[in-house]
């Protein structure tokens, strides 16, 4: 590797929604002459297939480390702890035994412990966020000043955050359980807070967003971190003008192979009129419960609209709970109108299709950006995590979203849902024009605009680190 480019380690949190945008960033870094080692666990190695087929083996190196045994207690914090306990010593050994170790670590925001690892190794740690700047700003504020919630079961109690731009307010049921139910001093809550303090103390921050979408929150993060080493380089799924061209990632298989033949799906969409299809998806993990599934299916059927529905079925270990199933006879009744995908869907390719005019979504950040880039109207039904902040952006700040539901707290009646589905495809709706303009601005950011410039600045900064064999902050 002596003649290779500047070497860095990329460490995504093991989950599709975290890994996929990180690999989009990796693709850009490789295109700019950097050498990248990507840490993955064995079950996620297949997600590297596209990158491995497009980049020289001298510049892209998978580092496959074992996945921790499933923790005895289910949840995010046990997973974060398990990764640290297993991977910290393995990475320490790998760095020390490597002939040309990375000059920096870029790791997911759930891997705050890598700051300690980076400090021990004498290299800077950059945080990568698969969430938007609004969500990050809220997490920073809550780790500094946990919200006071006297009665966590009072789900409609309003929690205010005057320390953030636009002074957002959220009903209690939209606040993460970590801050709703756990008292100060609780080990899990303190571990979570320490993780975000580590992110705050890290040397740099890379965001999958752009200044046109979230400039006030990007500026807020710079203020919180006390420096300008914050780069907004998104939306990362959009092909970049430098070096991508014909070598751009295949959007049909981004994140995995479609569970239906892509040609069959595209042919079905080709036969539909411009802007006449609603795409429905709740992300790679969210399994709807019975009531949600029944109302959604009934709403789609009553609306009469054309739709593509990506149905997430229960995974191993989830069978037997309150999980929804497609109603008997539903597929026959919507034949010709509906296309069901059970499993992984080529979401970016679907949203980019001229026939798709609206997107019913859980508002995960990847889906939010993909919908923005495609210029479609967004029907919002957030389920948890950063999805409530993203909904505020879509509806209240960008004006391209229409609220439909909220988790299990507000499951839409099928008749109301049917009406909104029809209205969302109306070409005269103001959201339609705003979505088109926002899409143009987001694409321009990547193609020579602010995100392109931030990416060039990031790469320049990383290359300059090579001069420091042992970094000191």
MOZI-V756064 format. One record per residue. N is the residue number from 1. RES is the residue in three letters. PHI is phi in whole degrees, -180 to 180 (none if undefined). PSI is psi as a letter, one per 40 degrees, with the letter a starting at -180 (none if undefined). Layout:
[[N | RES | PHI | PSI] [N | RES | PHI | PSI]]
This chain:
[[1 | UNK | none | e] [2 | UNK | -60 | d] [3 | UNK | -99 | e] [4 | UNK | -77 | i] [5 | UNK | -72 | i] [6 | UNK | -57 | h] [7 | UNK | -98 | h] [8 | UNK | -136 | i] [9 | UNK | -104 | h] [10 | UNK | -109 | h] [11 | UNK | -132 | g] [12 | UNK | -78 | i] [13 | UNK | -70 | h] [14 | UNK | -74 | g] [15 | UNK | -166 | h] [16 | UNK | -55 | d] [17 | UNK | -65 | d] [18 | UNK | -93 | d] [19 | UNK | -71 | d] [20 | UNK | -60 | d] [21 | UNK | -66 | d] [22 | UNK | -65 | d] [23 | UNK | -71 | d] [24 | UNK | -61 | d] [25 | UNK | -65 | d] [26 | UNK | -58 | d] [27 | UNK | -56 | d] [28 | UNK | -66 | d] [29 | UNK | -64 | d] [30 | UNK | -65 | d] [31 | UNK | -62 | e] [32 | UNK | -104 | f] [33 | UNK | 87 | e] [34 | UNK | -86 | i] [35 | UNK | -102 | h] [36 | UNK | -127 | h] [37 | UNK | -100 | h] [38 | UNK | -109 | h] [39 | UNK | -87 | h] [40 | UNK | -137 | i] [41 | UNK | -91 | i] [42 | UNK | -54 | d] [43 | UNK | -73 | e] [44 | UNK | -108 | e] [45 | UNK | -60 | d] [46 | UNK | -62 | d] [47 | UNK | -68 | e] [48 | UNK | -86 | e] [49 | UNK | -54 | d] [50 | UNK | -63 | d] [51 | UNK | -63 | d] [52 | UNK | -66 | d] [53 | UNK | -79 | e] [54 | UNK | -106 | e] [55 | UNK | -125 | i] [56 | UNK | -63 | i] [57 | UNK | -66 | e] [58 | UNK | -78 | e] [59 | UNK | -111 | d] [60 | UNK | -120 | h] [61 | UNK | -130 | h] [62 | UNK | -72 | h] [63 | UNK | -116 | h] [64 | UNK | -95 | h] [65 | UNK | -110 | i] [66 | UNK | -63 | i] [67 | UNK | -80 | i] [68 | UNK | -64 | i] [69 | UNK | -61 | i] [70 | UNK | -55 | h] [71 | UNK | -61 | i] [72 | UNK | -61 | d] [73 | UNK | -107 | h] [74 | UNK | -73 | i] [75 | UNK | 144 | i] [76 | UNK | -66 | d] [77 | UNK | -63 | d] [78 | UNK | -58 | d] [79 | UNK | -67 | d] [80 | UNK | -61 | d] [81 | UNK | -63 | d] [82 | UNK | -63 | d] [83 | UNK | -63 | d] [84 | UNK | -63 | d] [85 | UNK | -62 | d] [86 | UNK | -84 | d] [87 | UNK | -87 | d] [88 | UNK | -56 | d] [89 | UNK | -65 | d] [90 | UNK | -66 | d] [91 | UNK | -69 | d] [92 | UNK | -59 | d] [93 | UNK | -65 | d] [94 | UNK | -61 | d] [95 | UNK | -59 | d] [96 | UNK | -68 | d] [97 | UNK | -97 | e] [98 | UNK | -83 | h] [99 | UNK | -68 | d] [100 | UNK | -140 | g] [101 | UNK | -67 | i] [102 | UNK | -60 | i] [103 | UNK | -88 | e] [104 | UNK | -160 | i] [105 | UNK | -117 | h] [106 | UNK | -112 | h] [107 | UNK | -133 | i] [108 | UNK | -63 | i] [109 | UNK | -68 | e] [110 | UNK | -88 | e] [111 | UNK | -116 | f] [112 | UNK | -57 | d] [113 | UNK | -63 | e] [114 | UNK | -69 | e] [115 | UNK | -65 | d] [116 | UNK | -64 | d] [117 | UNK | -61 | d] [118 | UNK | -62 | d] [119 | UNK | -63 | d] [120 | UNK | -65 | d] [121 | UNK | -86 | e] [122 | UNK | 78 | f] [123 | UNK | -126 | i] [124 | UNK | -77 | i] [125 | UNK | -112 | h] [126 | UNK | -101 | i] [127 | UNK | -92 | h] [128 | UNK | -111 | h] [129 | UNK | -111 | h] [130 | UNK | -82 | e] [131 | UNK | -108 | i] [132 | UNK | -80 | i] [133 | UNK | -70 | d] [134 | UNK | -62 | d] [135 | UNK | -63 | d] [136 | UNK | -63 | d] [137 | UNK | -59 | d] [138 | UNK | -66 | d] [139 | UNK | -64 | d] [140 | UNK | -61 | d] [141 | UNK | -65 | d] [142 | UNK | -71 | d] [143 | UNK | -73 | d] [144 | UNK | -75 | d] [145 | UNK | -133 | g] [146 | UNK | -55 | h] [147 | UNK | -63 | i] [148 | UNK | -88 | h] [149 | UNK | -127 | h] [150 | UNK | -72 | d] [151 | UNK | -128 | g] [152 | UNK | -64 | e] [153 | UNK | -87 | e] [154 | UNK | -82 | g] [155 | UNK | -65 | d] [156 | UNK | -98 | e] [157 | UNK | -61 | h] [158 | UNK | -89 | h] [159 | UNK | -108 | h] [160 | UNK | -104 | i] [161 | UNK | -131 | g] [162 | UNK | -65 | e] [163 | UNK | -79 | e] [164 | UNK | -106 | i] [165 | UNK | -54 | h] [166 | UNK | 70 | e] [167 | UNK | 42 | g] [168 | UNK | -67 | i] [169 | UNK | -127 | i] [170 | UNK | -135 | h] [171 | UNK | -65 | i] [172 | UNK | -54 | d] [173 | UNK | -69 | e] [174 | UNK | -95 | e] [175 | UNK | -84 | h] [176 | UNK | -54 | i] [177 | UNK | -57 | d] [178 | UNK | -57 | d] [179 | UNK | -100 | e] [180 | UNK | -78 | d] [181 | UNK | -109 | d] [182 | UNK | -92 | h] [183 | UNK | -80 | i] [184 | UNK | -58 | h] [185 | UNK | 96 | e] [186 | UNK | -62 | h] [187 | UNK | -56 | d] [188 | UNK | -69 | d] [189 | UNK | -64 | d] [190 | UNK | -69 | d] [191 | UNK | -63 | d] [192 | UNK | -64 | d] [193 | UNK | -63 | d] [194 | UNK | -60 | d] [195 | UNK | -59 | d] [196 | UNK | -76 | d] [197 | UNK | -63 | d] [198 | UNK | -63 | d] [199 | UNK | -63 | d] [200 | UNK | -62 | d] [201 | UNK | -87 | e] [202 | UNK | -70 | i] [203 | UNK | -72 | d] [204 | UNK | -150 | i] [205 | UNK | -139 | h] [206 | UNK | -114 | h] [207 | UNK | -119 | h] [208 | UNK | -89 | g] [209 | UNK | -156 | a] [210 | UNK | -142 | i] [211 | UNK | -65 | d] [212 | UNK | -64 | d] [213 | UNK | -83 | d] [214 | UNK | -142 | f] [215 | UNK | -58 | d] [216 | UNK | -66 | d] [217 | UNK | -83 | d] [218 | UNK | -63 | d] [219 | UNK | -63 | d] [220 | UNK | -64 | d] [221 | UNK | -63 | d] [222 | UNK | -59 | d] [223 | UNK | -66 | d] [224 | UNK | -63 | d] [225 | UNK | -83 | e] [226 | UNK | 80 | e] [227 | UNK | -160 | i] [228 | UNK | -102 | e] [229 | UNK | -82 | g] [230 | UNK | -129 | h] [231 | UNK | -118 | h] [232 | UNK | -101 | h] [233 | UNK | -118 | e] [234 | UNK | -99 | a] [235 | UNK | -72 | h] [236 | UNK | -76 | e] [237 | UNK | -81 | e] [238 | UNK | -81 | h] [239 | UNK | -55 | h] [240 | UNK | -95 | i] [241 | UNK | -70 | d] [242 | UNK | -95 | h] [243 | UNK | 85 | e] [244 | UNK | -83 | c] [245 | UNK | 41 | b] [246 | UNK | -68 | e] [247 | UNK | -93 | e] [248 | UNK | -64 | i] [249 | UNK | -63 | i] [250 | UNK | -75 | h] [251 | UNK | -68 | d] [252 | UNK | -71 | d] [253 | UNK | -118 | f] [254 | UNK | -66 | h] [255 | UNK | 89 | e] [256 | UNK | 149 | i] [257 | UNK | -87 | h] [258 | UNK | -61 | i] [259 | UNK | -83 | e] [260 | UNK | -128 | i] [261 | UNK | -59 | h] [262 | UNK | -61 | d] [263 | UNK | -63 | d] [264 | UNK | -64 | d] [265 | UNK | -64 | d] [266 | UNK | -65 | d] [267 | UNK | -64 | d] [268 | UNK | -64 | d] [269 | UNK | -67 | d] [270 | UNK | -58 | d] [271 | UNK | -83 | e] [272 | UNK | -103 | i] [273 | UNK | -70 | i] [274 | UNK | -56 | h] [275 | UNK | 64 | f] [276 | UNK | -104 | e] [277 | UNK | -115 | h] [278 | UNK | -101 | h] [279 | UNK | -97 | h] [280 | UNK | -121 | h] [281 | UNK | -157 | i] [282 | UNK | -116 | f] [283 | UNK | 89 | a] [284 | UNK | -82 | e] [285 | UNK | -124 | d] [286 | UNK | -72 | h] [287 | UNK | -104 | h] [288 | UNK | -72 | i] [289 | UNK | -84 | a] [290 | UNK | -61 | d] [291 | UNK | -65 | d] [292 | UNK | -60 | d] [293 | UNK | -65 | d] [294 | UNK | -64 | d] [295 | UNK | -68 | d] [296 | UNK | -66 | d] [297 | UNK | -62 | d] [298 | UNK | -65 | d] [299 | UNK | -64 | d] [300 | UNK | -63 | d] [301 | UNK | -67 | d] [302 | UNK | -67 | d] [303 | UNK | -68 | d] [304 | UNK | 76 | e] [305 | UNK | -79 | i] [306 | UNK | -73 | h] [307 | UNK | -150 | i] [308 | UNK | -116 | h] [309 | UNK | -119 | h] [310 | UNK | -88 | h] [311 | UNK | -96 | h] [312 | UNK | -95 | h] [313 | UNK | -95 | i] [314 | UNK | -57 | h] [315 | UNK | -87 | i] [316 | UNK | -55 | h] [317 | UNK | 94 | e] [318 | UNK | -101 | e] [319 | UNK | -63 | h] [320 | UNK | 103 | e] [321 | UNK | -85 | a] [322 | UNK | -83 | g] [323 | UNK | -106 | h] [324 | UNK | -76 | i] [325 | UNK | -129 | i] [326 | UNK | -61 | h] [327 | UNK | -56 | i] [328 | UNK | -59 | h] [329 | UNK | 84 | e] [330 | UNK | -60 | d] [331 | UNK | -63 | d] [332 | UNK | -69 | d] [333 | UNK | -70 | d] [334 | UNK | -104 | e] [335 | UNK | -55 | h] [336 | UNK | 90 | d] [337 | UNK | -102 | d] [338 | UNK | -119 | i] [339 | UNK | -125 | h] [340 | UNK | -100 | h] [341 | UNK | -119 | h] [342 | UNK | -102 | g] [343 | UNK | 128 | a] [344 | UNK | -70 | h] [345 | UNK | -115 | i] [346 | UNK | -77 | g] [347 | UNK | -60 | d] [348 | UNK | -63 | d] [349 | UNK | -64 | d] [350 | UNK | -64 | d] [351 | UNK | -63 | d] [352 | UNK | -75 | e] [353 | UNK | -68 | h] [354 | UNK | -61 | d] [355 | UNK | -76 | e] [356 | UNK | -87 | h] [357 | UNK | -115 | e] [358 | UNK | -147 | i] [359 | UNK | -135 | h] [360 | UNK | -88 | h] [361 | UNK | -138 | i] [362 | UNK | -81 | e] [363 | UNK | 70 | f] [364 | UNK | -60 | i] [365 | UNK | -65 | d] [366 | UNK | -60 | d] [367 | UNK | -64 | d] [368 | UNK | -59 | d] [369 | UNK | -66 | d] [370 | UNK | -66 | d] [371 | UNK | -68 | d] [372 | UNK | -61 | d] [373 | UNK | -61 | d] [374 | UNK | -80 | e] [375 | UNK | 73 | f] [376 | UNK | -101 | i] [377 | UNK | -71 | h] [378 | UNK | -109 | h] [379 | UNK | -101 | h] [380 | UNK | -99 | h] [381 | UNK | -142 | g] [382 | UNK | -67 | i] [383 | UNK | -114 | d] [384 | UNK | 171 | a] [385 | UNK | 52 | b] [386 | UNK | -82 | e] [387 | UNK | -69 | d] [388 | UNK | -76 | d] [389 | UNK | -68 | d] [390 | UNK | -64 | d] [391 | UNK | -63 | d] [392 | UNK | -60 | d] [393 | UNK | -62 | d] [394 | UNK | -62 | d] [395 | UNK | -91 | d] [396 | UNK | -87 | d] [397 | UNK | -103 | d] [398 | UNK | -94 | d] [399 | UNK | 70 | f] [400 | UNK | -115 | e] [401 | UNK | -116 | i] [402 | UNK | -126 | h] [403 | UNK | -69 | h] [404 | UNK | -117 | d] [405 | UNK | -156 | i] [406 | UNK | -146 | h] [407 | UNK | 46 | b] [408 | UNK | -96 | e] [409 | UNK | -72 | d] [410 | UNK | -141 | g] [411 | UNK | -90 | h] [412 | UNK | -68 | i] [413 | UNK | -66 | i] [414 | UNK | -60 | d] [415 | UNK | -69 | d] [416 | UNK | -65 | d] [417 | UNK | -63 | d] [418 | UNK | -59 | d] [419 | UNK | -64 | d] [420 | UNK | -66 | d] [421 | UNK | -59 | d] [422 | UNK | -65 | d] [423 | UNK | -65 | d] [424 | UNK | -65 | d] [425 | UNK | -94 | e] [426 | UNK | -69 | h] [427 | UNK | -65 | e] [428 | UNK | -91 | e] [429 | UNK | -63 | h] [430 | UNK | -62 | d] [431 | UNK | -60 | d] [432 | UNK | -63 | d] [433 | UNK | -68 | d] [434 | UNK | -65 | d] [435 | UNK | -64 | d] [436 | UNK | -64 | d] [437 | UNK | -68 | d] [438 | UNK | -67 | d] [439 | UNK | -59 | d] [440 | UNK | -60 | d] [441 | UNK | -69 | d] [442 | UNK | -67 | d] [443 | UNK | -67 | d] [444 | UNK | -64 | d] [445 | UNK | -60 | d] [446 | UNK | -79 | d] [447 | UNK | -94 | g] [448 | UNK | 101 | e] [449 | UNK | -91 | a] [450 | UNK | -61 | d] [451 | UNK | -69 | d] [452 | UNK | -61 | d] [453 | UNK | -67 | d] [454 | UNK | -65 | d] [455 | UNK | -65 | d] [456 | UNK | -61 | d] [457 | UNK | -65 | d] [458 | UNK | -61 | d] [459 | UNK | -62 | d] [460 | UNK | -60 | d] [461 | UNK | -64 | d] [462 | UNK | -63 | d] [463 | UNK | -64 | d] [464 | UNK | -68 | d] [465 | UNK | -69 | d] [466 | UNK | -62 | d] [467 | UNK | -69 | e] [468 | UNK | -110 | g] [469 | UNK | -64 | d] [470 | UNK | -129 | h] [471 | UNK | -72 | h] [472 | UNK | -132 | h] [473 | UNK | -62 | none]]
